[in-house]
Amino acid sequence: MRVVVTGGAGFIGSAVVRHLVLDKGYEVLNIDKLTYAGTETSVKVVGNHPGYRFLKADICDRKAISNALASFKPDRIMHLAAESHVDRSITGAKDFVDTNVIGAFTMLECARQYWLTLDAQEKEAFRFLHVSTDEVYGSLGDEGLFTEVTPYDPSSPYSASKAASDHLAKAWARTYGLPVVVSNCSNNYGPHHFPEKLIPLMILNALDGKPLPVYGNGANIRDWLYVEDHARALDIIAERGRIGETYNVGGRNERRNIDVVTRICELMDSLRPKPESHSSLITYVTDRPGHDARYAIDASKLEKELGWTARENFDTGIEKTVRWYLENEWWWAPLRRGYDGDRLGLLDADKKASA
């Protein structure tokens, strides 16, 4: 099996690359632009593996992508490359439109042109997996779960750009017959997560004795999915998912943001004790503009139809995550020097209020 993974130096993409190379024995071509959130150190463990190749390229570069597909001749494309941080999208939406919309369009077109060159048997076996987010569905109330037929209602420039790319992927399946499958996941966490996101930011700020900023009153709820469980799910979806279908991937681990931060503090108190509890560092800050109240995924279709189940619950996964960051300063320290945890995504009025 020969697989192209886009964004394979990022958080989720690197977990997919490691799984495919080390656990499945696949040949993998990792295509990544290496923006601030992508680093080859995340795939260091497979760097010298005979089944692994790396290409630094922009997914918007049609010539580079077309040449890569023609040369590598993949059986499958797993498209994960994306700008993903909501806060950054609030003040820098263009990057999200460029990468998430134009990049997805370019990947779909390059894949379609490549697919047309295959013989009948190869065409039948080929798959294009488009990886997306539950944020395209908008915000849930106190009850209910996102399903594969939940109407799209994106709230941020990030989620709007991913919603657009989802529609493109499904349109390429319906219009051109390209064998596309789409996945939408809940919030991921785990090793190799760039420290702008909630969990790694809280761990590293706590380690440094810095404030732990919690948006609003901390009551916003997310469904947490351990990244290695997600990587296995994506492989299964790409292998056995029905063409044209969407599969939601969730961990069934709903937690309020404040409860996530409190649990991290408890683990830090145990693993890196200080005279005062790390929870004393918690600071409530102005809420994010357009902050969705609750996300929760119904993964029943994936579980029943394709047989996937999550191996980690939140308690086991968060302890593994905290321990990994404490033991792997070599990975995060260079990234931390480039981004020290300052808040992103503030509008002008919010900046004045916080000054």
C-alpha positions in Angstrom: 0.0 0.0 0.0 1.4 3.4 -1.0 -0.2 6.4 0.7 0.3 10.1 0.3 -0.4 12.0 3.6 -0.6 15.8 3.3 0.2 17.7 6.5 2.1 14.7 7.8 4.5 16.9 9.8 1.6 18.4 11.8 -0.1 17.1 14.9 -2.7 14.6 13.6 -0.9 14.1 10.3 2.3 12.9 12.0 0.3 10.5 14.1 -1.1 9.1 10.9 2.3 8.8 9.3 3.8 7.0 12.3 0.8 4.6 12.4 0.9 3.8 8.7 4.7 3.3 8.5 5.3 1.6 11.9 2.1 -0.3 12.5 0.8 -1.0 9.0 4.1 -1.3 7.1 2.8 1.0 4.3 5.0 3.2 2.0 4.2 6.8 2.8 5.0 10.1 1.1 4.5 12.9 3.5 3.8 16.2 1.8 4.1 19.2 4.1 4.8 22.9 3.7 6.4 23.0 7.2 4.6 26.1 8.5 5.0 27.1 12.1 2.9 24.2 13.3 4.6 21.5 11.2 8.0 20.1 12.2 9.9 17.1 10.9 10.8 16.2 14.5 7.2 14.9 14.9 8.1 12.1 12.4 11.7 11.7 13.5 11.0 8.1 14.5 10.3 7.1 10.9 12.8 9.5 9.3 15.2 6.8 8.2 12.6 4.1 7.6 12.8 2.6 4.1 9.1 3.1 3.6 9.0 6.8 4.4 9.6 9.7 2.1 9.2 13.5 2.7 8.4 16.3 0.2 8.4 19.9 1.3 5.7 21.4 -0.8 2.6 23.7 -0.6 -0.7 21.9 -1.4 -1.7 25.0 -3.4 1.2 24.3 -5.8 -0.5 22.3 -8.5 2.6 21.4 -10.4 4.5 20.1 -7.4 1.5 18.0 -6.2 0.8 16.6 -9.7 4.5 15.7 -10.1 4.5 14.0 -6.7 1.5 11.9 -7.4 2.8 10.9 -10.9 6.1 9.9 -9.4 5.0 8.2 -6.2 1.9 6.5 -7.7 -0.2 6.3 -4.5 -3.1 3.9 -3.9 -4.6 6.3 -1.5 -4.4 10.0 -0.5 -5.1 11.1 3.0 -5.6 14.9 3.0 -4.9 16.4 6.4 -3.0 19.6 5.5 -4.8 22.6 6.9 -4.6 25.7 9.0 -6.4 24.7 12.2 -6.2 27.2 15.0 -9.4 29.1 15.5 -7.8 32.0 17.3 -5.4 32.6 14.4 -8.3 32.5 11.9 -10.0 35.4 13.6 -7.2 37.8 12.7 -5.7 36.0 9.7 -8.5 34.5 7.8 -6.8 34.7 4.4 -4.3 32.0 5.3 -7.2 29.7 6.1 -9.0 30.3 2.9 -5.8 29.9 0.9 -4.8 26.6 2.5 -8.1 25.0 3.5 -10.2 26.0 0.5 -7.8 26.6 -2.4 -5.5 23.9 -1.1 -8.3 21.4 -0.9 -9.4 22.3 -4.4 -5.9 21.8 -5.7 -5.5 18.4 -4.0 -8.9 17.3 -5.4 -8.0 18.3 -8.9 -4.5 16.8 -8.9 -6.0 13.6 -7.4 -8.7 13.5 -10.1 -6.2 14.0 -12.9 -4.0 11.3 -11.5 -6.9 8.9 -10.9 -7.9 9.3 -14.6 -4.5 7.8 -15.6 -5.1 4.6 -13.6 -6.4 1.3 -15.1 -9.8 0.1 -14.1 -8.6 -2.1 -11.2 -6.5 0.7 -9.8 -9.3 3.2 -10.2 -11.6 0.9 -8.2 -9.1 0.5 -5.4 -8.1 4.2 -5.1 -9.4 6.4 -2.3 -9.1 10.1 -1.4 -9.8 10.7 2.3 -10.6 14.3 3.2 -10.1 15.0 6.9 -12.2 17.7 8.6 -13.6 18.8 11.9 -16.8 18.8 13.9 -16.6 22.6 14.1 -18.3 22.7 10.7 -21.5 21.8 12.5 -21.5 24.9 14.7 -22.6 24.8 18.4 -24.7 22.4 20.3 -27.0 23.1 23.1 -27.0 21.2 26.4 -28.4 18.1 24.7 -27.8 16.1 21.5 -24.8 15.0 19.4 -23.4 15.9 16.0 -24.2 13.2 13.4 -23.2 12.8 9.8 -26.4 14.5 8.7 -26.2 17.5 11.1 -26.6 20.7 9.0 -23.5 22.8 8.6 -23.4 26.0 10.7 -19.8 27.2 11.0 -19.0 30.0 13.4 -15.4 31.0 12.8 -13.3 31.7 9.7 -11.5 28.4 10.4 -14.7 26.3 10.6 -16.1 28.1 7.5 -13.0 27.3 5.5 -13.2 23.6 6.5 -16.9 23.5 5.7 -16.1 24.9 2.2 -13.5 22.2 1.7 -15.9 19.5 2.8 -18.4 20.6 0.2 -15.8 20.6 -2.5 -14.7 17.1 -1.6 -18.3 15.8 -1.8 -18.9 17.7 -5.0 -15.9 16.1 -6.6 -17.3 12.7 -5.7 -20.7 13.4 -7.1 -19.7 15.4 -10.2 -16.5 13.6 -11.3 -16.9 10.2 -9.6 -13.7 10.6 -7.6 -13.7 8.0 -4.8 -13.8 10.4 -1.9 -14.6 9.7 1.7 -14.9 12.5 4.3 -14.3 12.4 8.1 -15.2 14.9 10.8 -13.5 14.6 14.1 -13.8 16.1 17.6 -11.0 17.9 19.5 -7.8 15.9 19.4 -5.1 15.9 22.1 -1.9 13.9 22.7 1.8 14.0 21.9 3.3 16.4 19.3 0.5 19.0 19.6 1.7 22.5 18.9 1.6 24.5 22.1 -1.0 27.1 21.0 -3.9 24.7 21.7 -5.6 24.4 25.1 -4.0 21.2 26.5 -0.4 21.6 25.5 -0.5 25.3 26.3 -1.8 24.6 29.8 0.8 21.9 30.4 3.7 24.1 29.4 2.4 27.2 31.1 2.0 25.2 34.3 5.5 23.9 34.0 6.8 27.4 33.6 4.6 28.9 36.4 2.8 31.1 33.9 -0.9 32.0 34.0 -3.4 29.4 32.7 -5.8 31.5 30.6 -9.4 30.0 30.4 -11.8 31.7 28.1 -15.0 33.1 29.6 -16.2 31.1 32.5 -14.6 27.8 31.3 -18.0 26.2 30.7 -17.5 25.5 27.0 -17.6 21.8 26.4 -15.5 19.7 24.0 -15.5 16.0 23.1 -11.8 14.9 23.5 -10.2 12.3 21.2 -6.7 10.9 21.7 -4.7 11.5 18.6 -3.5 7.9 18.1 -7.1 6.7 18.3 -7.9 9.2 15.6 -5.0 8.0 13.4 -6.3 4.4 13.5 -9.8 5.6 12.7 -8.6 7.5 9.6 -6.7 4.4 8.3 -9.9 2.3 8.8 -12.1 4.9 7.1 -9.7 5.2 4.1 -9.5 1.5 3.8 -13.2 0.5 4.3 -15.3 3.6 4.3 -18.0 3.8 1.6 -17.4 6.2 -1.2 -19.2 9.5 -0.9 -19.9 8.9 2.8 -19.0 11.0 5.9 -17.8 9.3 9.1 -17.7 11.2 12.4 -14.8 10.4 14.8 -15.3 11.2 18.5 -13.9 10.0 21.8 -17.2 10.1 23.8 -15.2 12.2 26.4 -17.1 15.4 26.9 -15.4 17.8 29.3 -15.8 21.5 30.2 -12.7 23.4 29.5 -12.2 24.4 33.1 -12.4 20.7 34.1 -9.7 19.8 31.5 -7.5 22.5 32.9 -8.2 21.5 36.5 -7.3 17.8 35.7 -4.0 19.0 34.1 -3.2 20.9 37.3 -3.9 17.8 39.4 -1.5 15.8 37.3 1.1 18.5 37.4 0.7 18.7 41.2 1.5 15.0 41.3 4.3 14.8 38.7 5.9 18.2 39.2 4.9 19.3 42.7 5.3 23.0 43.8 4.6 24.6 47.1 1.3 25.9 45.8 -1.1 24.0 43.6 -0.9 24.7 39.9 -4.6 25.5 39.9 -3.7 28.8 41.5 -2.4 29.8 38.1 -5.8 29.6 36.5 -6.9 33.0 35.1 -10.3 33.7 33.4 -9.9 35.9 30.3 -12.3 37.5 27.8 -14.1 34.9 25.8 -13.2 34.1 22.2 -15.4 35.9 19.6 -18.0 33.4 18.3 -17.0 30.8 20.8 -19.1 27.7 20.3 -20.7 26.5 23.5 -20.5 22.7 23.1 -19.3 20.0 20.6 -20.1 16.4 21.0 -19.8 13.6 18.3 -21.9 10.6 17.7 -19.4 8.1 16.4 -21.9 5.2 16.1 -21.7 4.9 12.3 -17.9 4.5 12.5 -18.1 2.1 15.4 -20.9 -0.1 14.0 -20.1 0.0 10.3 -16.3 -0.1 10.4 -15.7 -1.6 13.8 -13.5 1.2 15.2 -13.5 1.9 19.0 -11.3 4.4 20.9 -8.7 2.7 23.1 -8.1 5.7 25.4 -10.6 7.4 27.6 -9.9 11.0 28.8 -8.3 10.0 32.1 -5.8 7.6 30.5 -5.1 9.8 27.5 -4.6 13.0 29.5 -2.1 11.4 31.8 -0.2 10.0 28.9 -0.2 13.4 27.3 1.1 15.3 30.4 3.8 12.7 30.9 4.9 12.9 27.3 5.3 16.7 27.4 7.3 16.5 30.7 9.6 13.9 29.1 10.1 15.4 25.7 11.3 19.0 26.1 13.6 18.3 23.1 10.5 18.4 20.9 8.6 21.3 22.3 11.3 23.7 23.5 12.3 25.0 20.0 8.6 25.5 19.2 8.1 27.3 22.5 10.8 29.7 21.7 9.0 30.7 18.5 5.6 31.0 20.3 5.6 31.7 24.0 1.9 31.2 24.6 0.7 34.8 24.2 -3.0 35.0 23.4 -3.9 35.1 19.7 -7.1 36.1 17.9 -8.0 39.2 19.8 -10.1 41.8 18.0 -9.1 45.5 18.3 -11.7 46.1 21.0 -10.6 43.1 23.0 -7.0 44.2 22.8 -7.9 47.6 24.2 -10.0 46.0 27.0 -7.1 43.7 28.0 -4.4 46.4 27.8 
